[in-house]
Amino acid sequence: MNHTLYTFIAEDAITDTKLFTLKCNCGGTITIMSPFQEKQIICPQCESIIKLLVVSGDPGYIIGAEENGKPKLLPVQGSKACPIELLTEQEKSDILNKVKRKIKEPK
């Protein structure tokens, strides 16, 4: 059974290099070559469809939510930011708190 997955990709990662390596949840990797035009790819290891969501620049992380609504960090592939799995719980909390403060700032 094939799954459909979604991943965020930093635009800078695909504009600054001719080759970009995308990682699937299963551990498989896919090399994407310039010019980047794909909207989805298939993992050669698990055959999941991976839909690609390119985000402007290099935001580091995307803020998402767990099933209970609690905010959480989502990875952006190709980002130069520290990988989420290497952040401490305190560092993750600091990033989320910074975002909360930014949202509350008057415009």
N, C-alpha and C positions, 0 to 999 in steps of 0.2 A: 504494500500500500504506500503510495507516494503522499508526502505531506507538502503543504504550501507554507513556506517560511517567509519572513520579511526581515530585511536587514538594512540598517542605515549605513551610508558610505559618505565619508568626508569628501566634498567636491575637490578640495586641495589635493587629496591623495590621487585622484584620477587625472588631474590636470598637470600635476608636477612630475609625473613619471609615465613612461611608455608601457610599463607592465604593472599591474596591480594584482595582488594575491588576496582573494576573498576566502574567508573561512566559514565552513558550514558547522552547524551545531554537532554534527556527528564526528567532526575532526577532519573531514575531507577538505581539500583546498582546490580552488579554481583560479587559474591565471586569466586575467582579463587584459586584453591588449588595447592600446590606443589606436584609433579614436574610440572612446567609450560610447557605445550606443545601445547597449543592452538594457532592457527593462526587467528582464528576468532571465535566470540561468538554471541549469539542472546540475545538481551535485553528482559528479561521476561515481562517488562512493555509495551514497544512500538513495540516489535518484530523486531526492526532494526537489521541488520547484522552489527557487529562492527569488523572491521579488525584491528588486533593488530600489531603495529610496535614497536618492542623493540629496544631501543637505548642504547648504551654502557654506563655503569656507571650511573651517575645521572647528566645530563647536565643542569638541571634546566628548560630550555626552548629551544624550537626550533624556528629558525627564518623562518618565512614564508612571504607571501606577500598578500596584499589585491588585489581586482580586478583591481585597478588602478596601481598596481605595488609597492605601498608604503609598506615598510617592516613592519611586525608586529610580536609580540610574540605569539607563540602557546604553550599551556600547555603540560607538560610531566606528565602523571599520575604517582603517587607514588614518585614524586620528593620531596626532603626535602626543596627545594627553596620556597620562599613566593609565594602563589597562585597569578596568574596574576590579578585576580579581586580585590586583596587587595593592589596592587601596585598603586602608584600615577602615573599620566601622566609623571611627571618628572623622576621618577624611571624607567619607561618603556623606555623613551627617552634615559636615561643614559645607559641602557643595550644595546639598539640598536646602540648607538654611539660607545660604547666599541667594539662591534662586527665589526663595519665599520672600526675602527682603526686597529683592528687585521688583517682584510682582506688586508689592504693597507701596512702592515708591510712587508719589504723584507724578503724573506726566506733564 
